[in-house]
Each structure stands twice: as C-alpha cells, then as structure tokens.
Amino acid sequence: ASELVVHTYNVLSDIESGQRAQDQIMTILQGYLLTGDRENLARRDAVWEQWQAILARLRKLTADNPRQQERLQEAQKSLDSRMAVSGRIEDIYSRGNNAEVTAFVSEGLHAGDNLDRILKELLRDELQLLATRKALESDRELHTRIVLTLLLGLITAFPLLALLRVRREYRLRQAVEAERTALTNIIASTPD
C-alpha cells in the first residue's frame, strides 16, 4: 500500500481511538455519579490524557489538511468544555446537590454530542480521502502494469526483429552473391 493510504489508515485509527475515549469518559463519569467512588475520576483523568495524546497525533498526521486542523481545534474546545462540565458536576455532586447535577449533565451531553459530530465529520472526510487515495493507487498500479507489459513486449520483440533483420540481410547477401556469380559467369563466357 502507498504511504498515503497507510497514513490515512493511521488517521482513521486515531479517530476511532478518540471515539472510544469519548465514550469511556462518559461511562466513567456515570460510574462516579452512581457510586460516588472517586477512583472513577482518576480513571476519567487518565482517559482525558489519552485523548490529549490522540489529538496531538491527529494534529501531526493532518498538518497538511487545514479543514481537518480546524475540526481538531473544535474537538479540543468540545473536549475541554466536556471536561470543565465534568469538573463542575464532580464539585456539585460532592456537595450533594443532585438537582443541579442533572442540569450540568445535560450540558455535558451537549458538549459530548458536539464532539461526536466533529469526530464523525473527521471520519467521513478521512474515508473519502482513503477512497480517493486507493483509486489513485489502483490507477497507478494499472499504469505500471501497462508500462511493464509494453516493456516486456518490446524486450521480447527486439530479438525477434533483430533475427528477422539478420535473416533479411543474409538473403539479400545471397541474392547479391548469386547475381555476382551470374555476372561473373556471363563475363567469363563472353569472348574478348
């Protein structure tokens, strides 16, 4: 596979990793709200750090694509917003104000929905790039096969053409020699 196709698969893999991290953050926060176990918050923060690493890789991989860079900035803002909401939910939950927690959960869901939308757009664009790059690669392979077939035909035909030329020259020499012999005989048989 070409480097561009491999590159696109790497971007797709990181986008999917980001989607999984997004889902994990939500699930872990729900676990915290259900159990009150602060260990969930440490896991959430670890997943958030993983998400930051994924975004950094995506920024590097898509550095040549301004549209994807804009989306990644949007994703960063949405992720930061989601984490800020998560922090507020944590604070409100620790004070026991469940009614206020519900209001902030819907705000967190909105930030998550926005992040999901951005990730889907990134994924859609990369899949389109992948299809284009695979088609170009296929065309390139076809052209390479055609050129190689033509070269093979030339390589095969060249000795045959050379042989035909040698044969023609041999027959021409034989004809010239026969003509010379005939003329020599005519001259020899003519009285002076």
C-alpha positions in Angstrom: 0.0 0.0 0.0 1.2 3.5 -0.7 2.4 5.8 2.1 -0.7 8.0 1.8 -3.1 5.0 2.2 -1.2 3.9 5.3 -1.2 7.5 6.6 -5.0 7.7 6.1 -5.4 4.4 8.0 -3.4 5.8 10.9 -5.6 8.9 11.0 -8.7 6.7 10.9 -7.4 4.5 13.7 -6.7 7.6 15.9 -10.2 9.0 15.2 -11.7 5.7 16.3 -9.5 5.7 19.4 -10.8 9.2 20.1 -14.4 8.0 19.8 -13.7 5.2 22.2 -12.0 7.6 24.7 -15.1 9.9 24.4 -17.4 7.0 25.3 -15.1 6.0 28.2 -15.2 9.4 29.7 -19.0 9.5 29.7 -19.2 5.9 31.1 -16.7 6.7 33.8 -18.5 9.9 34.8 -21.7 7.9 35.0 -20.0 5.4 37.2 -18.9 8.2 39.6 -22.4 9.6 39.8 -23.8 6.2 40.5 -21.3 5.0 43.1 -19.6 8.2 44.4 -16.2 6.3 44.0 -13.5 8.9 43.4 -11.4 6.3 41.7 -13.6 6.8 38.7 -12.4 10.4 38.5 -8.8 9.3 38.4 -9.7 6.9 35.5 -11.6 9.7 33.7 -8.5 12.0 34.0 -6.3 9.2 32.6 -8.6 8.7 29.7 -8.6 12.5 29.2 -4.8 12.4 29.0 -5.0 9.6 26.4 -7.4 11.8 24.4 -5.0 14.7 24.5 -2.3 12.4 23.1 -4.6 11.2 20.4 -5.5 14.8 19.4 -1.8 15.6 19.3 -1.1 12.7 16.9 -4.1 13.7 14.8 -2.8 17.3 14.6 0.5 16.0 13.4 -0.9 13.5 11.0 -3.3 16.1 9.4 -0.9 19.0 9.5 -1.3 19.3 5.7 -5.1 19.5 5.8 -6.4 22.9 7.1 -10.0 21.6 7.2 -9.1 18.7 9.5 -7.0 21.1 11.6 -10.0 23.4 12.1 -12.1 20.4 13.2 -9.4 19.3 15.6 -9.4 22.7 17.2 -13.2 22.4 17.5 -12.7 18.9 19.0 -10.3 20.3 21.5 -12.7 23.0 22.6 -15.5 20.5 22.9 -13.4 18.1 24.9 -12.2 21.0 27.2 -15.8 22.0 27.6 -16.8 18.5 28.4 -14.1 18.1 31.0 -15.0 21.5 32.5 -18.6 20.4 32.8 -17.4 17.1 34.3 -15.4 19.1 36.9 -18.4 21.2 37.8 -20.6 18.0 38.0 -18.0 16.5 40.3 -18.0 19.6 42.5 -21.8 19.9 42.7 -22.2 16.1 43.3 -19.7 16.2 46.2 -21.9 18.9 47.8 -25.0 16.7 47.4 -27.0 18.9 45.1 -28.4 16.3 42.7 -30.9 18.7 41.0 -28.1 20.9 39.9 -26.1 17.8 38.8 -28.9 16.9 36.4 -28.7 20.4 34.7 -25.0 20.1 34.2 -25.2 16.5 32.9 -27.3 17.7 30.0 -24.7 20.4 29.3 -22.1 17.7 29.3 -24.2 15.6 27.0 -24.5 18.6 24.6 -20.7 19.0 24.6 -20.3 15.3 24.0 -22.8 15.4 21.1 -20.8 18.2 19.5 -17.6 16.2 19.9 -19.3 13.2 18.4 -20.4 15.3 15.4 -16.9 16.6 14.9 -15.4 13.1 15.1 -17.9 11.8 12.6 -17.0 14.7 10.2 -13.3 13.9 10.6 -14.1 10.2 10.0 -16.2 10.9 6.9 -13.5 13.1 5.4 -10.8 10.6 6.0 -12.9 7.8 4.5 -13.3 10.0 1.4 -9.6 10.6 1.3 -9.0 6.9 1.7 -11.3 6.1 -1.3 -9.6 8.7 -3.4 -6.1 7.5 -2.5 -7.0 3.9 -3.1 -8.4 4.8 -6.5 -5.2 6.7 -7.4 -3.1 3.8 -6.1 -5.2 1.4 -8.3 -4.7 3.7 -11.3 -1.0 3.9 -10.7 -0.8 0.1 -10.4 -2.7 -0.3 -13.7 -0.5 2.2 -15.4 2.6 0.4 -14.1 1.3 -2.9 -15.3 0.6 -1.4 -18.8 4.1 0.1 -19.0 5.7 -3.2 -17.8 3.6 -5.2 -20.3 4.7 -2.8 -23.1 8.4 -3.1 -22.0 8.1 -6.8 -21.8 6.6 -6.8 -25.3 9.5 -4.7 -26.6 12.1 -6.8 -24.9 10.5 -9.9 -26.4 10.0 -8.4 -29.8 13.5 -6.9 -30.1 15.4 -10.2 -30.5 12.8 -11.3 -33.0 13.1 -8.1 -35.0 16.9 -8.4 -34.9 16.6 -12.0 -36.1 14.3 -11.0 -39.0 16.7 -8.2 -39.9 19.7 -10.6 -39.9 17.7 -13.1 -42.0 16.7 -10.4 -44.5 20.3 -9.3 -44.8 21.5 -12.9 -45.2 19.0 -13.4 -48.0 20.0 -10.1 -49.6 23.7 -11.1 -49.5 22.8 -14.5 -51.0 20.9 -12.7 -53.8 23.8 -10.3 -54.3 26.2 -13.2 -54.4 24.1 -15.1 -56.8 23.9 -12.1 -59.0 27.7 -11.6 -58.8 28.2 -15.2 -59.7 25.8 -14.9 -62.7 27.5 -11.8 -63.9 31.0 -13.4 -63.4 29.8 -16.4 -65.5 28.4 -14.1 -68.2 31.7 -12.2 -68.3 33.7 -15.4 -68.3 31.7 -16.9 -71.1 31.9 -13.8 -73.4 34.8 -13.8 -75.9 37.0 -10.8 -75.7 
